Amino acid sequence: MTRSRSINRFHRFVARKRRRGLRMAVPHLRENQFEMGDPIDVSDRLIIRTADADLRQEMDELSDV
């Protein structure tokens, strides 16, 4: 690789790292913004799913009688 080509590649590498660093400094430009947010609360879905399962079980018991 010629010297000028290697210098150009190095400068592109440095520029890419600098841009990534700047993106991470600005919150709305972060790529993984959703990963760093609050964890998703699934308790409501679990409660509804359990209530539905209980209702299905009771309906099955009533239909067996």
C-alpha positions in Angstrom: 0.0 0.0 0.0 1.4 3.3 -0.9 2.1 5.9 1.7 -0.6 8.4 0.5 -3.2 5.6 0.4 -2.4 4.5 3.9 -2.6 8.1 5.2 -6.0 8.6 3.5 -7.3 5.3 5.1 -6.0 6.4 8.5 -7.7 9.8 8.2 -11.0 8.2 7.2 -10.7 5.9 10.1 -10.1 8.8 12.5 -12.9 10.8 11.0 -15.3 7.8 11.4 -14.3 7.4 15.1 -14.8 11.1 15.7 -18.3 11.1 14.1 -19.3 8.1 16.2 -18.1 9.8 19.3 -20.1 12.9 18.5 -23.2 10.9 17.8 -22.9 9.2 21.2 -22.6 12.7 22.8 -26.0 13.8 21.4 -28.8 11.7 22.9 -31.3 11.8 20.1 -28.7 10.5 17.6 -27.7 7.4 19.5 -28.1 4.2 17.6 -28.9 2.1 20.7 -31.2 4.7 22.3 -33.9 2.2 23.0 -31.5 -0.3 24.7 -30.4 2.3 27.2 -34.0 3.4 28.1 -36.1 2.1 30.9 -36.9 -1.6 30.9 -40.2 -2.5 29.4 -42.9 -3.2 32.0 -44.7 -6.4 30.9 -46.6 -7.0 34.2 -49.9 -5.8 32.8 -49.7 -8.3 29.9 -48.8 -11.1 32.3 -51.7 -10.3 34.5 -54.1 -10.3 31.6 -52.7 -13.5 30.2 -53.1 -15.2 33.6 -56.7 -14.0 33.9 -57.5 -15.3 30.4 -55.9 -18.7 31.2 -58.0 -18.9 34.5 -61.1 -18.0 32.6 -60.4 -20.6 29.9 -59.8 -23.3 32.6 -63.1 -22.4 34.3 -65.0 -22.6 31.0 -63.4 -26.0 30.2 -64.4 -27.2 33.7 -68.0 -26.0 33.2 -68.2 -27.6 29.7 -67.0 -31.0 31.0 -69.8 -31.2 33.6 
